Amino acid sequence: MIVCATNSKTLSALGDDILNGANRSLELLKAIENTIAALCYDQRYYEAFTSIARDAAASLRNASRVKQIDADGAIENKLLRGQQAAHQLYEKLIEKRQGALSDPQLADEDGVAEEYKRTIQVVAELHNTIDDLRLALGEYDADLSPHMEGKVFSSKESIETYLETL
């Protein structure tokens, strides 16, 4: 059944609905575009940090051992805090991706969930690379740390025998 709209109020309301629907669609498309652009920026930003951290770890592994770099542990602590921040960001991005997947206004072809997935992967790589850098730093400094003379035990029995002498 076709309804004829000859009433001015009905036609005006129809015009408003069309205008509001078009504006809403434009606002949604702009929000999608802004979200994807921000995620792509974040990916490049975190990829740069990952690259620097990866190069630093490789340099530490290949460097001549001259003197400790982080004897007081301050650098390792900063790297740990950065790694923890990357983990928190990773968790937040997972939540946001889930929100994008469950948003009825977004379709798969919009690409929002896919960009969140890529950003999650980049942040996970950053987290893992920071961990590798922390390990390389620790190994570097451990090679230069003062060695204490002491007993080396090769079995449970030798430890027990030593403890009995105390």
C-alpha positions as CSV (number, residue, x, y, z in Angstrom):
1,M,0.0,0.0,0.0
2,I,1.4,3.4,-0.9
3,V,0.8,6.3,1.4
4,C,0.4,9.7,-0.2
5,A,2.0,12.5,1.7
6,T,0.2,15.7,0.8
7,N,0.2,17.2,4.3
8,S,2.8,19.9,4.7
9,K,3.8,18.6,8.2
10,T,4.4,15.1,6.8
11,L,6.5,16.4,3.8
12,S,8.5,18.7,6.2
13,A,9.2,15.8,8.5
14,L,10.2,13.7,5.6
15,G,12.7,16.4,4.5
16,D,14.0,16.6,8.0
17,D,14.5,12.9,8.2
18,I,16.3,12.8,4.9
19,L,18.6,15.7,5.9
20,N,19.3,14.2,9.4
21,G,20.0,10.8,7.9
22,A,22.4,12.2,5.3
23,N,24.2,14.3,8.0
24,R,24.4,11.3,10.3
25,S,25.9,9.2,7.5
26,L,28.4,12.0,6.7
27,E,29.4,12.3,10.4
28,L,29.8,8.5,10.7
29,L,32.0,8.4,7.6
30,K,34.1,11.2,8.9
31,A,34.5,9.4,12.3
32,I,35.5,6.3,10.5
33,E,38.0,8.2,8.4
34,N,39.4,10.0,11.5
35,T,39.7,6.7,13.4
36,I,41.5,4.9,10.6
37,A,43.9,7.9,10.1
38,A,44.7,8.0,13.8
39,L,45.3,4.3,14.0
40,C,47.6,4.4,10.9
41,Y,49.5,7.3,12.6
42,D,49.8,5.3,15.8
43,Q,51.1,2.3,13.8
44,R,53.9,4.3,12.2
45,Y,54.7,5.9,15.6
46,Y,55.0,2.6,17.4
47,E,56.8,0.9,14.5
48,A,59.5,3.7,14.8
49,F,60.0,2.9,18.5
50,T,60.1,-0.8,17.7
51,S,62.8,-0.3,15.1
52,I,64.9,1.8,17.4
53,A,64.6,-0.7,20.3
54,R,65.4,-3.6,17.9
55,D,68.5,-1.8,16.7
56,A,69.6,-0.9,20.2
57,A,69.3,-4.6,21.3
58,A,71.4,-5.7,18.3
59,S,74.0,-3.1,19.1
60,L,74.2,-4.2,22.7
61,R,74.6,-7.8,21.7
62,N,77.4,-6.9,19.3
63,A,79.2,-4.3,21.3
64,S,82.5,-4.7,23.0
65,R,82.1,-4.9,26.7
66,V,83.8,-1.8,28.2
67,K,81.8,-0.6,31.2
68,Q,78.3,-1.2,32.5
69,I,75.6,0.9,31.0
70,D,72.9,0.5,33.7
71,A,74.6,-0.3,36.9
72,D,71.9,1.3,39.0
73,G,69.0,-0.3,37.0
74,A,67.4,3.1,36.1
75,I,67.3,2.4,32.4
76,E,65.9,-1.1,32.8
77,N,63.2,0.4,35.1
78,K,62.2,2.9,32.4
79,L,62.1,0.3,29.8
80,L,60.0,-1.9,32.1
81,R,57.6,0.9,32.6
82,G,57.4,1.5,28.9
83,Q,56.8,-2.2,28.3
84,Q,54.0,-2.1,30.9
85,A,52.5,1.0,29.2
86,A,52.6,-0.9,25.9
87,H,50.8,-3.8,27.5
88,Q,48.1,-1.5,28.9
89,L,47.7,0.1,25.4
90,Y,47.5,-3.4,23.9
91,E,44.6,-4.3,26.3
92,K,42.8,-1.0,25.5
93,L,43.1,-1.5,21.8
94,I,41.6,-5.0,22.1
95,E,38.6,-3.5,23.9
96,K,38.2,-0.8,21.2
97,R,38.5,-3.4,18.4
98,Q,35.8,-5.4,20.1
99,G,33.6,-2.3,20.3
100,A,34.2,-1.7,16.6
101,L,33.2,-5.3,15.8
102,S,30.0,-5.1,17.8
103,D,29.0,-1.6,16.6
104,P,25.9,-2.0,14.4
105,Q,26.8,1.2,12.5
106,L,30.1,-0.3,11.3
107,A,30.5,-2.8,8.6
108,D,33.6,-5.1,7.9
109,E,34.4,-3.1,4.8
110,D,34.7,0.1,6.8
111,G,38.1,-1.2,7.9
112,V,37.9,0.1,11.5
113,A,38.2,-3.3,13.2
114,E,41.0,-4.3,10.7
115,E,43.0,-1.2,11.5
116,Y,42.6,-1.9,15.2
117,K,43.9,-5.4,14.6
118,R,47.0,-4.1,12.8
119,T,47.6,-1.6,15.6
120,I,47.3,-4.3,18.2
121,Q,49.9,-6.3,16.3
122,V,52.3,-3.3,16.1
123,V,51.9,-2.6,19.8
124,A,52.5,-6.3,20.6
125,E,55.7,-6.2,18.5
126,L,56.8,-3.1,20.4
127,H,56.1,-4.8,23.8
128,N,58.1,-7.9,22.7
129,T,61.0,-5.8,21.3
130,I,61.2,-3.8,24.5
131,D,61.5,-7.1,26.4
132,D,64.3,-8.2,24.0
133,L,66.1,-4.9,24.6
134,R,65.8,-5.3,28.4
135,L,67.3,-8.8,28.1
136,A,70.1,-7.5,25.9
137,L,70.9,-4.7,28.4
138,G,70.8,-7.1,31.3
139,E,73.1,-9.6,29.5
140,Y,75.5,-6.7,28.6
141,D,75.8,-5.4,32.2
142,A,75.9,-9.0,33.6
143,D,79.0,-9.7,31.6
144,L,80.7,-6.7,33.2
145,S,79.4,-7.1,36.7
146,P,81.8,-7.9,39.5
147,H,82.2,-11.6,40.0
148,M,82.4,-12.8,43.5
149,E,84.6,-15.7,44.4
150,G,82.6,-18.5,45.9
151,K,81.8,-22.2,45.8
152,V,80.1,-23.8,42.9
153,F,77.9,-26.7,43.7
154,S,77.2,-29.5,41.3
155,S,74.7,-31.6,43.2
156,K,72.1,-31.5,45.9
157,E,74.4,-33.5,48.1
158,S,77.3,-31.0,47.8
159,I,74.9,-28.2,48.8
160,E,73.7,-30.2,51.8
161,T,77.3,-31.0,52.9
162,Y,78.2,-27.3,52.6
163,L,75.2,-26.2,54.6
164,E,76.1,-28.6,57.4
165,T,79.4,-26.8,57.9
166,L,77.7,-23.5,58.6
